[in-house]
Amino acid sequence: EAALTRLKRFLDHIGPNHAHKLSDIRHEWHGNRLEFAFATLGMQVEGTLVVEDDSVQISGPLQMPVLLFRSQLEGTIKRELEIVLQ
């Protein structure tokens, strides 16, 4: 529950805090499962985030151009989640 609360609060602030990198941000919670989408670098990214008792799992397909930035995108998401969930 604590992780869900922190993540929901984080998502409320992600647009204003990252407006220079992200646009068209959409997200919808279904229990502990989040379906999300956003545009970055002119490309659409979408996926699912599932909060479990001891982990957070993110999955989703990446378009070919996004694959070029995969490690950068994964690193940014991981750092943000670590900060939010500490």
Phi and psi in radians as a Rosetta constraint file:
Dihedral C 1 N 2 CA 2 C 2 CIRCULARHARMONIC -1.093 0.35
Dihedral N 2 CA 2 C 2 N 3 CIRCULARHARMONIC -0.736 0.35
Dihedral C 2 N 3 CA 3 C 3 CIRCULARHARMONIC -1.131 0.35
Dihedral N 3 CA 3 C 3 N 4 CIRCULARHARMONIC -0.735 0.35
Dihedral C 3 N 4 CA 4 C 4 CIRCULARHARMONIC -1.058 0.35
Dihedral N 4 CA 4 C 4 N 5 CIRCULARHARMONIC -0.779 0.35
Dihedral C 4 N 5 CA 5 C 5 CIRCULARHARMONIC -1.063 0.35
Dihedral N 5 CA 5 C 5 N 6 CIRCULARHARMONIC -0.782 0.35
Dihedral C 5 N 6 CA 6 C 6 CIRCULARHARMONIC -1.124 0.35
Dihedral N 6 CA 6 C 6 N 7 CIRCULARHARMONIC -0.739 0.35
Dihedral C 6 N 7 CA 7 C 7 CIRCULARHARMONIC -1.151 0.35
Dihedral N 7 CA 7 C 7 N 8 CIRCULARHARMONIC -0.710 0.35
Dihedral C 7 N 8 CA 8 C 8 CIRCULARHARMONIC -1.107 0.35
Dihedral N 8 CA 8 C 8 N 9 CIRCULARHARMONIC -0.725 0.35
Dihedral C 8 N 9 CA 9 C 9 CIRCULARHARMONIC -1.128 0.35
Dihedral N 9 CA 9 C 9 N 10 CIRCULARHARMONIC -0.728 0.35
Dihedral C 9 N 10 CA 10 C 10 CIRCULARHARMONIC -1.036 0.35
Dihedral N 10 CA 10 C 10 N 11 CIRCULARHARMONIC -0.787 0.35
Dihedral C 10 N 11 CA 11 C 11 CIRCULARHARMONIC -1.124 0.35
Dihedral N 11 CA 11 C 11 N 12 CIRCULARHARMONIC -0.518 0.35
Dihedral C 11 N 12 CA 12 C 12 CIRCULARHARMONIC -1.148 0.35
Dihedral N 12 CA 12 C 12 N 13 CIRCULARHARMONIC -0.425 0.35
Dihedral C 12 N 13 CA 13 C 13 CIRCULARHARMONIC -1.881 0.35
Dihedral N 13 CA 13 C 13 N 14 CIRCULARHARMONIC -0.124 0.35
Dihedral C 13 N 14 CA 14 C 14 CIRCULARHARMONIC -1.133 0.35
Dihedral N 14 CA 14 C 14 N 15 CIRCULARHARMONIC -0.709 0.35
Dihedral C 14 N 15 CA 15 C 15 CIRCULARHARMONIC -1.007 0.35
Dihedral N 15 CA 15 C 15 N 16 CIRCULARHARMONIC -1.001 0.35
Dihedral C 15 N 16 CA 16 C 16 CIRCULARHARMONIC -1.086 0.35
Dihedral N 16 CA 16 C 16 N 17 CIRCULARHARMONIC -0.632 0.35
Dihedral C 16 N 17 CA 17 C 17 CIRCULARHARMONIC -1.343 0.35
Dihedral N 17 CA 17 C 17 N 18 CIRCULARHARMONIC -0.391 0.35
Dihedral C 17 N 18 CA 18 C 18 CIRCULARHARMONIC -2.200 0.35
Dihedral N 18 CA 18 C 18 N 19 CIRCULARHARMONIC 0.452 0.35
Dihedral C 18 N 19 CA 19 C 19 CIRCULARHARMONIC -1.032 0.35
Dihedral N 19 CA 19 C 19 N 20 CIRCULARHARMONIC -0.488 0.35
Dihedral C 19 N 20 CA 20 C 20 CIRCULARHARMONIC -1.296 0.35
Dihedral N 20 CA 20 C 20 N 21 CIRCULARHARMONIC -0.277 0.35
Dihedral C 20 N 21 CA 21 C 21 CIRCULARHARMONIC -1.986 0.35
Dihedral N 21 CA 21 C 21 N 22 CIRCULARHARMONIC -0.513 0.35
Dihedral C 21 N 22 CA 22 C 22 CIRCULARHARMONIC -2.137 0.35
Dihedral N 22 CA 22 C 22 N 23 CIRCULARHARMONIC 2.581 0.35
Dihedral C 22 N 23 CA 23 C 23 CIRCULARHARMONIC -2.527 0.35
Dihedral N 23 CA 23 C 23 N 24 CIRCULARHARMONIC 2.991 0.35
Dihedral C 23 N 24 CA 24 C 24 CIRCULARHARMONIC 0.860 0.35
Dihedral N 24 CA 24 C 24 N 25 CIRCULARHARMONIC 0.826 0.35
Dihedral C 24 N 25 CA 25 C 25 CIRCULARHARMONIC -1.381 0.35
Dihedral N 25 CA 25 C 25 N 26 CIRCULARHARMONIC 2.211 0.35
Dihedral C 25 N 26 CA 26 C 26 CIRCULARHARMONIC -2.354 0.35
Dihedral N 26 CA 26 C 26 N 27 CIRCULARHARMONIC 2.492 0.35
Dihedral C 26 N 27 CA 27 C 27 CIRCULARHARMONIC -2.729 0.35
Dihedral N 27 CA 27 C 27 N 28 CIRCULARHARMONIC 2.571 0.35
Dihedral C 27 N 28 CA 28 C 28 CIRCULARHARMONIC -2.556 0.35
Dihedral N 28 CA 28 C 28 N 29 CIRCULARHARMONIC 2.224 0.35
Dihedral C 28 N 29 CA 29 C 29 CIRCULARHARMONIC -1.558 0.35
Dihedral N 29 CA 29 C 29 N 30 CIRCULARHARMONIC 2.456 0.35
Dihedral C 29 N 30 CA 30 C 30 CIRCULARHARMONIC -2.311 0.35
Dihedral N 30 CA 30 C 30 N 31 CIRCULARHARMONIC 1.527 0.35
Dihedral C 30 N 31 CA 31 C 31 CIRCULARHARMONIC 1.179 0.35
Dihedral N 31 CA 31 C 31 N 32 CIRCULARHARMONIC -2.109 0.35
Dihedral C 31 N 32 CA 32 C 32 CIRCULARHARMONIC -1.669 0.35
Dihedral N 32 CA 32 C 32 N 33 CIRCULARHARMONIC 0.207 0.35
Dihedral C 32 N 33 CA 33 C 33 CIRCULARHARMONIC -1.973 0.35
Dihedral N 33 CA 33 C 33 N 34 CIRCULARHARMONIC 2.231 0.35
Dihedral C 33 N 34 CA 34 C 34 CIRCULARHARMONIC -1.947 0.35
Dihedral N 34 CA 34 C 34 N 35 CIRCULARHARMONIC 2.217 0.35
Dihedral C 34 N 35 CA 35 C 35 CIRCULARHARMONIC -1.772 0.35
Dihedral N 35 CA 35 C 35 N 36 CIRCULARHARMONIC 2.205 0.35
Dihedral C 35 N 36 CA 36 C 36 CIRCULARHARMONIC -2.340 0.35
Dihedral N 36 CA 36 C 36 N 37 CIRCULARHARMONIC 2.802 0.35
Dihedral C 36 N 37 CA 37 C 37 CIRCULARHARMONIC -2.727 0.35
Dihedral N 37 CA 37 C 37 N 38 CIRCULARHARMONIC 2.574 0.35
Dihedral C 37 N 38 CA 38 C 38 CIRCULARHARMONIC -2.817 0.35
Dihedral N 38 CA 38 C 38 N 39 CIRCULARHARMONIC 2.872 0.35
Dihedral C 38 N 39 CA 39 C 39 CIRCULARHARMONIC -1.948 0.35
Dihedral N 39 CA 39 C 39 N 40 CIRCULARHARMONIC 2.421 0.35
Dihedral C 39 N 40 CA 40 C 40 CIRCULARHARMONIC -2.551 0.35
Dihedral N 40 CA 40 C 40 N 41 CIRCULARHARMONIC 2.436 0.35
Dihedral C 40 N 41 CA 41 C 41 CIRCULARHARMONIC 0.914 0.35
Dihedral N 41 CA 41 C 41 N 42 CIRCULARHARMONIC 0.588 0.35
Dihedral C 41 N 42 CA 42 C 42 CIRCULARHARMONIC 1.328 0.35
Dihedral N 42 CA 42 C 42 N 43 CIRCULARHARMONIC 0.166 0.35
Dihedral C 42 N 43 CA 43 C 43 CIRCULARHARMONIC -2.115 0.35
Dihedral N 43 CA 43 C 43 N 44 CIRCULARHARMONIC 2.584 0.35
Dihedral C 43 N 44 CA 44 C 44 CIRCULARHARMONIC -1.548 0.35
Dihedral N 44 CA 44 C 44 N 45 CIRCULARHARMONIC 2.354 0.35
Dihedral C 44 N 45 CA 45 C 45 CIRCULARHARMONIC -2.192 0.35
Dihedral N 45 CA 45 C 45 N 46 CIRCULARHARMONIC 2.347 0.35
Dihedral C 45 N 46 CA 46 C 46 CIRCULARHARMONIC -2.506 0.35
Dihedral N 46 CA 46 C 46 N 47 CIRCULARHARMONIC 2.754 0.35
Dihedral C 46 N 47 CA 47 C 47 CIRCULARHARMONIC 3.122 0.35
Dihedral N 47 CA 47 C 47 N 48 CIRCULARHARMONIC -2.892 0.35
Dihedral C 47 N 48 CA 48 C 48 CIRCULARHARMONIC -2.313 0.35
Dihedral N 48 CA 48 C 48 N 49 CIRCULARHARMONIC 2.441 0.35
Dihedral C 48 N 49 CA 49 C 49 CIRCULARHARMONIC -2.136 0.35
Dihedral N 49 CA 49 C 49 N 50 CIRCULARHARMONIC 2.218 0.35
Dihedral C 49 N 50 CA 50 C 50 CIRCULARHARMONIC -2.086 0.35
Dihedral N 50 CA 50 C 50 N 51 CIRCULARHARMONIC 2.183 0.35
Dihedral C 50 N 51 CA 51 C 51 CIRCULARHARMONIC -1.703 0.35
Dihedral N 51 CA 51 C 51 N 52 CIRCULARHARMONIC 2.069 0.35
Dihedral C 51 N 52 CA 52 C 52 CIRCULARHARMONIC -1.886 0.35
Dihedral N 52 CA 52 C 52 N 53 CIRCULARHARMONIC 3.085 0.35
Dihedral C 52 N 53 CA 53 C 53 CIRCULARHARMONIC -1.035 0.35
Dihedral N 53 CA 53 C 53 N 54 CIRCULARHARMONIC -0.615 0.35
Dihedral C 53 N 54 CA 54 C 54 CIRCULARHARMONIC -2.231 0.35
Dihedral N 54 CA 54 C 54 N 55 CIRCULARHARMONIC 0.235 0.35
Dihedral C 54 N 55 CA 55 C 55 CIRCULARHARMONIC -2.803 0.35
Dihedral N 55 CA 55 C 55 N 56 CIRCULARHARMONIC 2.871 0.35
Dihedral C 55 N 56 CA 56 C 56 CIRCULARHARMONIC -2.233 0.35
Dihedral N 56 CA 56 C 56 N 57 CIRCULARHARMONIC 2.153 0.35
Dihedral C 56 N 57 CA 57 C 57 CIRCULARHARMONIC -1.969 0.35
Dihedral N 57 CA 57 C 57 N 58 CIRCULARHARMONIC 2.317 0.35
Dihedral C 57 N 58 CA 58 C 58 CIRCULARHARMONIC -2.088 0.35
Dihedral N 58 CA 58 C 58 N 59 CIRCULARHARMONIC 2.340 0.35
Dihedral C 58 N 59 CA 59 C 59 CIRCULARHARMONIC -2.538 0.35
Dihedral N 59 CA 59 C 59 N 60 CIRCULARHARMONIC 2.765 0.35
Dihedral C 59 N 60 CA 60 C 60 CIRCULARHARMONIC 2.833 0.35
Dihedral N 60 CA 60 C 60 N 61 CIRCULARHARMONIC 2.737 0.35
Dihedral C 60 N 61 CA 61 C 61 CIRCULARHARMONIC -1.331 0.35
Dihedral N 61 CA 61 C 61 N 62 CIRCULARHARMONIC 2.617 0.35
Dihedral C 61 N 62 CA 62 C 62 CIRCULARHARMONIC -2.088 0.35
Dihedral N 62 CA 62 C 62 N 63 CIRCULARHARMONIC 2.325 0.35
Dihedral C 62 N 63 CA 63 C 63 CIRCULARHARMONIC -1.229 0.35
Dihedral N 63 CA 63 C 63 N 64 CIRCULARHARMONIC 2.708 0.35
Dihedral C 63 N 64 CA 64 C 64 CIRCULARHARMONIC -0.874 0.35
Dihedral N 64 CA 64 C 64 N 65 CIRCULARHARMONIC -0.849 0.35
Dihedral C 64 N 65 CA 65 C 65 CIRCULARHARMONIC -1.082 0.35
Dihedral N 65 CA 65 C 65 N 66 CIRCULARHARMONIC -0.573 0.35
Dihedral C 65 N 66 CA 66 C 66 CIRCULARHARMONIC -1.205 0.35
Dihedral N 66 CA 66 C 66 N 67 CIRCULARHARMONIC -0.501 0.35
Dihedral C 66 N 67 CA 67 C 67 CIRCULARHARMONIC -1.014 0.35
Dihedral N 67 CA 67 C 67 N 68 CIRCULARHARMONIC -0.522 0.35
Dihedral C 67 N 68 CA 68 C 68 CIRCULARHARMONIC -1.106 0.35
Dihedral N 68 CA 68 C 68 N 69 CIRCULARHARMONIC -0.463 0.35
Dihedral C 68 N 69 CA 69 C 69 CIRCULARHARMONIC -1.917 0.35
Dihedral N 69 CA 69 C 69 N 70 CIRCULARHARMONIC 0.250 0.35
Dihedral C 69 N 70 CA 70 C 70 CIRCULARHARMONIC -0.969 0.35
Dihedral N 70 CA 70 C 70 N 71 CIRCULARHARMONIC -0.878 0.35
Dihedral C 70 N 71 CA 71 C 71 CIRCULARHARMONIC -1.134 0.35
Dihedral N 71 CA 71 C 71 N 72 CIRCULARHARMONIC -0.660 0.35
Dihedral C 71 N 72 CA 72 C 72 CIRCULARHARMONIC -1.142 0.35
Dihedral N 72 CA 72 C 72 N 73 CIRCULARHARMONIC -0.774 0.35
Dihedral C 72 N 73 CA 73 C 73 CIRCULARHARMONIC -1.128 0.35
Dihedral N 73 CA 73 C 73 N 74 CIRCULARHARMONIC -0.801 0.35
Dihedral C 73 N 74 CA 74 C 74 CIRCULARHARMONIC -1.074 0.35
Dihedral N 74 CA 74 C 74 N 75 CIRCULARHARMONIC -0.744 0.35
Dihedral C 74 N 75 CA 75 C 75 CIRCULARHARMONIC -1.099 0.35
Dihedral N 75 CA 75 C 75 N 76 CIRCULARHARMONIC -0.737 0.35
Dihedral C 75 N 76 CA 76 C 76 CIRCULARHARMONIC -1.124 0.35
Dihedral N 76 CA 76 C 76 N 77 CIRCULARHARMONIC -0.802 0.35
Dihedral C 76 N 77 CA 77 C 77 CIRCULARHARMONIC -1.105 0.35
Dihedral N 77 CA 77 C 77 N 78 CIRCULARHARMONIC -0.765 0.35
Dihedral C 77 N 78 CA 78 C 78 CIRCULARHARMONIC -1.067 0.35
Dihedral N 78 CA 78 C 78 N 79 CIRCULARHARMONIC -0.802 0.35
Dihedral C 78 N 79 CA 79 C 79 CIRCULARHARMONIC -1.073 0.35
Dihedral N 79 CA 79 C 79 N 80 CIRCULARHARMONIC -0.779 0.35
Dihedral C 79 N 80 CA 80 C 80 CIRCULARHARMONIC -1.093 0.35
Dihedral N 80 CA 80 C 80 N 81 CIRCULARHARMONIC -0.776 0.35
Dihedral C 80 N 81 CA 81 C 81 CIRCULARHARMONIC -1.143 0.35
Dihedral N 81 CA 81 C 81 N 82 CIRCULARHARMONIC -0.681 0.35
Dihedral C 81 N 82 CA 82 C 82 CIRCULARHARMONIC -1.063 0.35
Dihedral N 82 CA 82 C 82 N 83 CIRCULARHARMONIC -0.731 0.35
Dihedral C 82 N 83 CA 83 C 83 CIRCULARHARMONIC -1.130 0.35
Dihedral N 83 CA 83 C 83 N 84 CIRCULARHARMONIC -0.808 0.35
Dihedral C 83 N 84 CA 84 C 84 CIRCULARHARMONIC -1.131 0.35
Dihedral N 84 CA 84 C 84 N 85 CIRCULARHARMONIC -0.665 0.35
Dihedral C 84 N 85 CA 85 C 85 CIRCULARHARMONIC -1.635 0.35
Dihedral N 85 CA 85 C 85 N 86 CIRCULARHARMONIC 0.025 0.35
